[in-house]
Amino acid sequence: MPRVRRDGISLYYDRETGGEETIVFIEGLGYGRWMWHWQREAFAGEFDCILPDNRGTGYSEVGLPPLVARLPRLLRVLLLNKLVGYSVEGMAADLEAVLADAGVDDAHVVGASMGGMIAQQYALDYDRVRSLSLLCTTHGGPEAVPIPDDTLETMYDVPEGASEREIIRHRMSPALNDEYFETNPETVEQIVDWRLEQDAGEVARESQGAAAANFDVSDRVDRIDVPTQIIHGTNDRVVPVENGRMLAEKIPGSELELLEGAPHVLMIEESEQVNDLLQTFFADRSYSD
């Protein structure tokens, strides 16, 4: 199990070697590596695929004192907003430690939601990015269209008397279209199993949420100078599609792909379309170019 230490925290990453070019997939807030299952199946073998666990997720350490978990939620959130390690800048530094440990000098970096924030920060702060794919994400700051209030309530609310599985399905509901739940019950149950196994615990999830809430590269994102693809669903109820449009306007030469009717986790619900777009984007920027 490949690991690297940074800032006193042990960070885990999964690696499946298979090609000359490397893709690194960065997951969203609280999500484990499972969220890239459909992309891993499509690209493993042809590419060297690296999937890090964000700090506090999966096999990566949380790095927070046990006392934090026992604090009242409001006080805990206020404290987490001040924790340097749980900033997007800190998680971009985690990614740099992972790629340095893996000996990767050059990678296609793919990030979704909070992972897209980490990817932007990484492209601004480090020099290992060959291309950048930003899915369902935002540059943050006062111009960004925020998560709708009803979505926030669903994401953080715990229904009274609900089981752990019911809580996961409830919190996940804004990220997928309603009909996906109805027509793919077995896949939804598999996702719940993966989430129980790999997702961040409550305190780490809140810590990542504080980091995402404080993220703002709106005044620097136009300095990204690598080939950039932006993929966003028009029915994203978590990070509204206007954020994808703003990114495309600000990042020079970026390509915007809007998937009609697609939800927030479009890498799952519209995996074939997303994989085709990524494949074409990578092919146009292969090492033979």
LODREN-222537 format. One record per residue (C-alpha): residue number from 1; x, y, z. Coordinates in Angstrom, 2 decimals. Example, Ala and Ser with C-alpha at 12.3 -4.5 7.8 and 13.67 -1.06 7.14 Angstrom:
<recs>
<rec 1, <12.30, -4.50, 7.80>>
<rec 2, <13.67, -1.06, 7.14>>
</recs>
This chain:
<recs>
<rec 1, <0.00, 0.00, 0.00>>
<rec 2, <1.83, 3.15, -1.19>>
<rec 3, <1.96, 5.90, 1.41>>
<rec 4, <3.74, 9.19, 1.92>>
<rec 5, <3.89, 11.45, 4.98>>
<rec 6, <3.33, 15.18, 4.83>>
<rec 7, <2.72, 17.58, 7.65>>
<rec 8, <2.76, 14.65, 10.08>>
<rec 9, <-0.10, 12.85, 8.27>>
<rec 10, <0.16, 9.53, 6.43>>
<rec 11, <-1.42, 9.83, 2.99>>
<rec 12, <-2.48, 6.79, 0.97>>
<rec 13, <-2.74, 6.55, -2.80>>
<rec 14, <-3.83, 3.73, -5.07>>
<rec 15, <-1.89, 3.13, -8.27>>
<rec 16, <-2.61, 0.99, -11.31>>
<rec 17, <0.23, 1.11, -13.80>>
<rec 18, <-0.44, 0.41, -17.43>>
<rec 19, <0.80, 3.10, -19.78>>
<rec 20, <3.40, 5.77, -20.39>>
<rec 21, <1.06, 8.63, -19.49>>
<rec 22, <-0.30, 9.25, -16.00>>
<rec 23, <-3.77, 10.34, -14.94>>
<rec 24, <-4.40, 11.43, -11.35>>
<rec 25, <-8.03, 11.47, -10.20>>
<rec 26, <-8.95, 13.73, -7.25>>
<rec 27, <-12.26, 13.07, -5.51>>
<rec 28, <-14.80, 15.46, -4.08>>
<rec 29, <-15.81, 16.46, -0.57>>
<rec 30, <-15.99, 13.42, 1.69>>
<rec 31, <-15.96, 10.96, -1.23>>
<rec 32, <-13.61, 8.00, -1.45>>
<rec 33, <-11.75, 6.68, -4.48>>
<rec 34, <-14.86, 4.71, -5.43>>
<rec 35, <-16.30, 7.78, -7.18>>
<rec 36, <-13.81, 7.24, -10.04>>
<rec 37, <-14.76, 3.55, -10.47>>
<rec 38, <-16.19, 4.13, -13.95>>
<rec 39, <-13.18, 6.14, -15.12>>
<rec 40, <-10.71, 3.69, -13.63>>
<rec 41, <-12.34, 0.87, -15.55>>
<rec 42, <-12.12, 2.88, -18.76>>
<rec 43, <-8.52, 4.11, -18.47>>
<rec 44, <-6.58, 1.53, -16.42>>
<rec 45, <-4.30, -0.48, -18.65>>
<rec 46, <-3.90, 2.32, -21.18>>
<rec 47, <-2.72, 4.84, -18.58>>
<rec 48, <-0.86, 4.86, -15.29>>
<rec 49, <-3.76, 5.73, -12.94>>
<rec 50, <-3.16, 7.29, -9.51>>
<rec 51, <-6.05, 7.81, -7.07>>
<rec 52, <-5.04, 9.50, -3.80>>
<rec 53, <-7.20, 9.44, -0.69>>
<rec 54, <-7.69, 13.04, 0.41>>
<rec 55, <-6.64, 13.57, 4.02>>
<rec 56, <-9.29, 12.18, 6.33>>
<rec 57, <-10.67, 9.88, 3.62>>
<rec 58, <-10.19, 6.16, 3.02>>
<rec 59, <-6.77, 4.98, 4.21>>
<rec 60, <-5.33, 8.48, 4.69>>
<rec 61, <-5.08, 9.70, 8.27>>
<rec 62, <-7.45, 12.32, 9.64>>
<rec 63, <-4.71, 14.21, 11.49>>
<rec 64, <-7.06, 15.89, 13.97>>
<rec 65, <-6.90, 15.51, 17.75>>
<rec 66, <-9.67, 13.28, 19.24>>
<rec 67, <-10.85, 16.26, 21.29>>
<rec 68, <-12.20, 17.90, 18.11>>
<rec 69, <-14.77, 15.14, 17.61>>
<rec 70, <-16.21, 15.75, 21.07>>
<rec 71, <-16.83, 19.49, 20.58>>
<rec 72, <-20.30, 20.85, 19.74>>
<rec 73, <-20.80, 21.03, 15.98>>
<rec 74, <-20.87, 24.86, 15.71>>
<rec 75, <-17.66, 25.24, 17.71>>
<rec 76, <-16.11, 22.38, 15.74>>
<rec 77, <-16.87, 24.04, 12.39>>
<rec 78, <-15.44, 27.37, 13.60>>
<rec 79, <-12.27, 25.58, 14.69>>
<rec 80, <-11.97, 23.59, 11.47>>
<rec 81, <-12.09, 26.82, 9.46>>
<rec 82, <-8.81, 27.74, 11.15>>
<rec 83, <-6.98, 24.45, 10.57>>
<rec 84, <-4.24, 25.03, 8.02>>
<rec 85, <-3.98, 21.35, 7.06>>
<rec 86, <-7.60, 21.30, 5.96>>
<rec 87, <-7.28, 24.02, 3.38>>
<rec 88, <-7.37, 23.49, -0.36>>
<rec 89, <-3.78, 24.78, -0.45>>
<rec 90, <-2.86, 22.09, 2.09>>
<rec 91, <-4.56, 19.35, 0.08>>
<rec 92, <-2.80, 20.54, -3.09>>
<rec 93, <0.47, 20.17, -1.16>>
<rec 94, <-0.66, 16.66, -0.21>>
<rec 95, <-1.10, 15.90, -3.91>>
<rec 96, <2.39, 17.22, -4.65>>
<rec 97, <3.79, 14.89, -1.98>>
<rec 98, <1.94, 11.93, -3.53>>
<rec 99, <3.14, 12.58, -7.08>>
<rec 100, <6.70, 13.22, -5.93>>
<rec 101, <6.64, 9.94, -3.99>>
<rec 102, <5.23, 8.14, -7.05>>
<rec 103, <7.99, 9.58, -9.24>>
<rec 104, <5.52, 11.28, -11.58>>
<rec 105, <6.86, 14.37, -13.33>>
<rec 106, <3.98, 14.93, -15.72>>
<rec 107, <0.28, 14.06, -15.31>>
<rec 108, <-3.19, 14.65, -16.66>>
<rec 109, <-4.92, 15.98, -13.52>>
<rec 110, <-8.66, 15.31, -13.22>>
<rec 111, <-10.61, 16.79, -10.30>>
<rec 112, <-14.32, 16.86, -9.50>>
<rec 113, <-16.16, 19.23, -7.16>>
<rec 114, <-13.77, 19.86, -4.23>>
<rec 115, <-11.27, 17.76, -6.18>>
<rec 116, <-11.58, 20.33, -8.96>>
<rec 117, <-10.67, 23.04, -6.45>>
<rec 118, <-7.59, 21.06, -5.42>>
<rec 119, <-6.72, 20.58, -9.10>>
<rec 120, <-6.93, 24.33, -9.80>>
<rec 121, <-4.79, 25.13, -6.77>>
<rec 122, <-2.30, 22.46, -7.79>>
<rec 123, <-2.02, 23.82, -11.33>>
<rec 124, <-1.34, 27.30, -9.93>>
<rec 125, <1.19, 26.23, -7.30>>
<rec 126, <3.11, 23.33, -8.89>>
<rec 127, <4.53, 22.31, -12.26>>
<rec 128, <3.64, 18.65, -12.82>>
<rec 129, <0.35, 19.29, -14.69>>
<rec 130, <0.26, 18.27, -18.35>>
<rec 131, <-3.46, 18.90, -18.73>>
<rec 132, <-6.30, 19.84, -16.41>>
<rec 133, <-9.84, 18.47, -16.42>>
<rec 134, <-12.25, 20.24, -14.07>>
<rec 135, <-15.59, 18.55, -13.46>>
<rec 136, <-18.58, 20.11, -11.66>>
<rec 137, <-16.46, 22.64, -9.77>>
<rec 138, <-15.90, 26.36, -9.11>>
<rec 139, <-13.11, 28.88, -8.65>>
<rec 140, <-14.78, 30.02, -5.42>>
<rec 141, <-14.91, 33.58, -4.13>>
<rec 142, <-17.73, 36.15, -4.01>>
<rec 143, <-18.61, 35.79, -7.70>>
<rec 144, <-19.23, 32.05, -7.46>>
<rec 145, <-22.83, 30.82, -7.41>>
<rec 146, <-23.15, 29.09, -4.01>>
<rec 147, <-24.59, 25.70, -3.19>>
<rec 148, <-28.38, 26.19, -2.94>>
<rec 149, <-29.70, 26.32, 0.63>>
<rec 150, <-31.95, 23.28, 0.20>>
<rec 151, <-29.02, 21.24, -1.09>>
<rec 152, <-26.85, 22.31, 1.85>>
<rec 153, <-29.59, 21.30, 4.25>>
<rec 154, <-29.87, 17.87, 2.64>>
<rec 155, <-26.09, 17.35, 2.55>>
<rec 156, <-25.59, 18.10, 6.23>>
<rec 157, <-28.94, 17.14, 7.72>>
<rec 158, <-29.34, 13.82, 9.55>>
<rec 159, <-32.93, 12.57, 9.29>>
<rec 160, <-34.28, 11.56, 12.69>>
<rec 161, <-34.20, 7.80, 13.23>>
<rec 162, <-32.52, 7.09, 9.88>>
<rec 163, <-30.05, 4.24, 9.54>>
<rec 164, <-26.51, 4.86, 8.33>>
<rec 165, <-27.41, 3.63, 4.85>>
<rec 166, <-30.53, 5.84, 4.75>>
<rec 167, <-28.46, 8.87, 5.80>>
<rec 168, <-26.00, 8.25, 2.94>>
<rec 169, <-28.78, 7.92, 0.37>>
<rec 170, <-30.48, 11.05, 1.75>>
<rec 171, <-27.31, 13.16, 1.61>>
<rec 172, <-26.46, 11.87, -1.86>>
<rec 173, <-29.87, 12.67, -3.36>>
<rec 174, <-29.02, 16.18, -4.71>>
<rec 175, <-25.92, 14.81, -6.49>>
<rec 176, <-27.84, 12.45, -8.81>>
<rec 177, <-31.02, 12.84, -10.81>>
<rec 178, <-34.09, 11.34, -9.14>>
<rec 179, <-34.68, 8.88, -11.97>>
<rec 180, <-31.18, 7.45, -11.57>>
<rec 181, <-32.12, 6.24, -8.08>>
<rec 182, <-35.30, 4.70, -9.48>>
<rec 183, <-33.72, 2.92, -12.46>>
<rec 184, <-30.40, 1.84, -10.92>>
<rec 185, <-31.22, 0.47, -7.44>>
<rec 186, <-28.41, -2.13, -7.45>>
<rec 187, <-25.78, 0.44, -8.43>>
<rec 188, <-27.06, 2.82, -5.75>>
<rec 189, <-26.72, 0.09, -3.12>>
<rec 190, <-23.19, -0.67, -4.35>>
<rec 191, <-22.34, 3.03, -4.02>>
<rec 192, <-23.68, 3.02, -0.45>>
<rec 193, <-21.45, 0.02, 0.32>>
<rec 194, <-18.42, 1.84, -1.11>>
<rec 195, <-19.25, 4.99, 0.81>>
<rec 196, <-19.50, 3.11, 4.08>>
<rec 197, <-16.10, 1.59, 3.41>>
<rec 198, <-14.14, 4.54, 1.97>>
<rec 199, <-15.77, 7.91, 2.68>>
<rec 200, <-14.52, 10.44, 5.22>>
<rec 201, <-15.92, 10.34, 8.75>>
<rec 202, <-18.06, 13.18, 10.06>>
<rec 203, <-15.25, 15.34, 11.48>>
<rec 204, <-12.99, 14.95, 8.42>>
<rec 205, <-15.99, 15.65, 6.16>>
<rec 206, <-16.70, 18.87, 8.04>>
<rec 207, <-13.00, 19.75, 7.83>>
<rec 208, <-13.00, 19.29, 4.06>>
<rec 209, <-16.22, 21.29, 3.88>>
<rec 210, <-14.58, 24.18, 5.74>>
<rec 211, <-11.67, 24.04, 3.29>>
<rec 212, <-13.99, 24.13, 0.27>>
<rec 213, <-16.03, 27.00, 1.75>>
<rec 214, <-12.86, 29.09, 2.15>>
<rec 215, <-11.48, 28.33, -1.31>>
<rec 216, <-11.03, 31.32, -3.61>>
<rec 217, <-8.72, 31.53, -6.64>>
<rec 218, <-11.09, 33.77, -8.58>>
<rec 219, <-8.41, 36.46, -8.93>>
<rec 220, <-5.70, 33.97, -10.01>>
<rec 221, <-7.46, 31.33, -12.05>>
<rec 222, <-6.69, 33.22, -15.26>>
<rec 223, <-3.01, 32.37, -14.65>>
<rec 224, <-3.59, 28.68, -15.32>>
<rec 225, <-1.50, 28.08, -18.43>>
<rec 226, <-2.00, 24.39, -19.16>>
<rec 227, <-4.60, 22.86, -21.53>>
<rec 228, <-7.85, 22.88, -19.58>>
<rec 229, <-11.16, 21.13, -20.11>>
<rec 230, <-14.25, 22.03, -18.08>>
<rec 231, <-17.14, 19.55, -17.88>>
<rec 232, <-20.35, 20.52, -16.11>>
<rec 233, <-23.91, 19.22, -15.99>>
<rec 234, <-26.74, 21.65, -16.66>>
<rec 235, <-28.79, 20.06, -13.85>>
<rec 236, <-26.09, 20.31, -11.17>>
<rec 237, <-27.95, 20.95, -7.92>>
<rec 238, <-24.75, 21.13, -5.84>>
<rec 239, <-22.38, 23.38, -7.82>>
<rec 240, <-24.66, 25.24, -10.26>>
<rec 241, <-23.62, 25.23, -13.92>>
<rec 242, <-22.96, 28.99, -13.92>>
<rec 243, <-19.72, 28.18, -12.07>>
<rec 244, <-18.49, 26.08, -14.98>>
<rec 245, <-19.26, 28.89, -17.39>>
<rec 246, <-17.32, 31.37, -15.24>>
<rec 247, <-14.31, 29.06, -15.15>>
<rec 248, <-14.37, 28.78, -18.93>>
<rec 249, <-14.51, 32.55, -19.30>>
<rec 250, <-11.52, 33.06, -17.00>>
<rec 251, <-9.11, 30.25, -17.92>>
<rec 252, <-7.39, 31.18, -21.19>>
<rec 253, <-8.02, 28.74, -24.04>>
<rec 254, <-10.14, 26.39, -21.92>>
<rec 255, <-12.74, 24.10, -23.46>>
<rec 256, <-16.24, 24.02, -21.95>>
<rec 257, <-18.39, 20.90, -22.31>>
<rec 258, <-21.94, 21.20, -20.94>>
<rec 259, <-23.84, 17.93, -20.53>>
<rec 260, <-27.54, 18.60, -20.89>>
<rec 261, <-29.54, 17.41, -17.87>>
<rec 262, <-26.51, 15.88, -16.17>>
<rec 263, <-26.30, 16.10, -12.34>>
<rec 264, <-23.39, 16.89, -10.02>>
<rec 265, <-21.76, 13.46, -10.04>>
<rec 266, <-21.87, 13.27, -13.82>>
<rec 267, <-18.80, 11.00, -13.79>>
<rec 268, <-21.20, 8.32, -12.51>>
<rec 269, <-24.54, 9.04, -14.15>>
<rec 270, <-23.05, 10.11, -17.50>>
<rec 271, <-19.87, 8.05, -17.28>>
<rec 272, <-19.73, 7.11, -20.98>>
<rec 273, <-20.00, 10.72, -22.11>>
<rec 274, <-17.47, 11.89, -19.55>>
<rec 275, <-15.03, 9.11, -20.46>>
<rec 276, <-15.32, 9.93, -24.17>>
<rec 277, <-14.62, 13.61, -23.49>>
<rec 278, <-11.62, 12.80, -21.30>>
<rec 279, <-10.26, 10.28, -23.81>>
<rec 280, <-10.42, 12.79, -26.67>>
<rec 281, <-8.87, 15.51, -24.53>>
<rec 282, <-5.98, 13.28, -23.44>>
<rec 283, <-5.40, 12.00, -26.98>>
<rec 284, <-5.04, 15.54, -28.29>>
<rec 285, <-2.31, 16.12, -25.68>>
<rec 286, <-0.42, 12.83, -25.87>>
<rec 287, <3.34, 12.69, -25.40>>
<rec 288, <3.76, 12.25, -29.14>>
<rec 289, <2.36, 15.73, -29.83>>
</recs>
